[in-house]
């Protein structure tokens, strides 16, 4: 599984767990509140994806030997 796919799955899990956690924490189950949390969770998941993609791109650029992560080398 490549890095982009893992980041996308991580963003989806982040979104689902954030929405579920906010619903559980608040105890409000009105349709408008659920829609608002879903929209905010989706935006948060997308921003998390962009932030992690930026971090991983800069980590690869800063590595001294140009290695693009573990497992990318050939034996």
BELWO-V135455 format. One record per helix or strand. SS is the DSSP state (H for helix, E for strand). FROM is the first residue (numbers start at 0). TO is the last residue. If there is no record, write none. Layout:
BEGIN
ss: (SS & SS)
from: (FROM & FROM)
to: (TO & TO)
END
This chain:
BEGIN
ss: (H & H)
from: (2 & 30)
to: (25 & 61)
END
